[in-house]
């Protein structure tokens, strides 16, 4: 979910398919690609790649040139050496690309413009507020403002599908009547202000792009793309500038742990990502997390179960969701009971 400033095309699946076919079955080429996109450092020199992969410099240069010509990386200079820079689109979809390279049969099931019949229309189900029983009110109510943002066509996310699955998970839970999840679609910063003032959420969930102590909100005007970048300081100031302050903040966006402790000045806890997280892995975590908290388990337990859900599906991102809190007691208490 790292913020991208370049246009890689209008169709995510087309670009993923192109990357998978470009990498092919060449082990050296795949090794160079993985080394270029390893961890958060955007630029890797030929020597750094050679040291990591064990490949000869000439082989690294050959396959590095191929990646550049295929549009999978950018060539630059660093430390007086040829170097390759990552592209945000492929950084975000790295895990998905590697899974398809490992299992090319799944590539034929990937819906693209040439295979639109594989795409199934989906409908978005809003969470509905369940009427309270007249005989006895719930002990604890949890209101969640679920911000679904996706302003970049070139780096699109499955945020709507994620919110739909989370809604269904809550509706089927033991404490469904005690959780009100309200989606806010394509929210701008002004929409966030309105959500905090009118809905007064106990928890704010941001699902979208992020990185470098920023979050990417949608634009104010219809038809504009690219999004509006807001730094953590601005968002933290807003959380402090409302009468009803949220208890928790979930940043389901890439590279959001660094600087997230800023939010603990006004909130009890923050869940953020320690690196670039795969879109599907992020959805797995969110669905399991809300299933768990709506079953009455403790906050820290729900986070652990969400991470295990990522791991059980074969993703390598299970260590990325990170819980930070103002006090230890926050971790051991359920959000609903």
Residue, then its C-alpha position, 0 to 999 in steps of 0.5 A: x500500500x505504499x504511495x505511488x506517484x507514477x502511472x503503471x497502467x489502468x488495470x492492476x491484473x494486466x500489470x501483474x500478469x505482465x510482470x509474471x510473464x516477464x519473470x518467467x521461470x528464470x531463477x537468476x532473473x527471479x532472484x534479482x527481482x526479489x533482491x531489488x524488492x527486498x525490504x523497504x530500501x528502494x535502491x539496491x546497487x549491483x554489488x548489493x544484489x550480487x552479494x545477496x543472491x550469490x550471482x556474478x555481477x555480469x549476470x545481475x547486470x544482464x537480468x537487471x537490464x531486462x527488468x528495466x526494459x520490462x518496466x519492472x524497475x528503474x535504473x539509477x546510480x548509487x555508491x558509484x555503481x549501477x543500481x536499480x530502484x523499485x516501483x511502488x506498484x510492484x513493491x505493493x504487489x510483490x508477494x502476489x506476483x511471486x505466488x503466481x510465478x511459483x504457480x503459473x496455473x493460477x495465472x490463467x484464472x486471473x481476471x484481466x481485460x482479455x478475460x473479463x468473464x472471470x471477474x464476478x460482480x460484487x455488491x457492497x453490504x453496509x453494516x446495519x445497526x441491530x436494534x437493541x433489545x428493549x429488555x436489556x441494553x448491551x453492556x458495551x457498544x463499539x462504533x467503528x468508522x471504516x475508512x475505505x480509500x483507493x484513489x490511485x487506479x494504477x495501484x488499486x486495492x481490494x478495500x471494498x471487498x475487504x470491508x464487505x468481508x469484515x461486515x459479514x464476519x461481524x454480522x455472524x459473530x456472538x456480539x454482532x448487536x454490540x458493534x456498529x461498523x460504518x463504512x466511509x467510502x472514498x473519504x477526504x480529510x473533510x469526510x474524516x472530520x465529519x465522521x469523528x464529529x457525527x458518528x463519534x467512533x470508538x475506533x477508526x480503521x484506515x484501509x488504503x495507501x500509506x508510508x513515510x509517516x503519511x496516509x493517502x486520502x481521496x481527493x475532494x473533487x469527483x474525477x480526480x485521481x492520485x489522492x491527497x497525502x496527509x502526514x501523521x502530525x495533521x491526522x494526530x492534531x485532528x484526533x486531538x481536536x474533537x470532543x469524542x476521541x477514538x480509543x483506537x486507530x488501525x492503519x491497514x496501510x504499508x509502512x505505518x509503524x514508524x511514527x505511529x506512537x504519535x497517535x498515543x497522545x490521544x488514543x489508547x492503542x494503534x495497530x500499524x504495519x511494519x513494512x509493505x503488506x500484501x493486499x490479500x494479507x491485509x484483508x486476511x488480517x482485518x477479517x480475522x481481527x474483527x471476527x475475534x474482537x466480535x467474539x469477545x477476546x482481548x485486543x492483543x489476542x485478536x491481533x495475534x489471531x489475525x497474524x496467525x491467519x495471515x501465516x496459515x494462508x501462506x503469506x510472508x507478511x504475518x509479522x507486519x501488523x504491530x500493536x502499540x499501546x499507551x498502557x499494558x492493560x489495554x492489550x488484555x481487555x476485550x473491546x466488546x463484552 
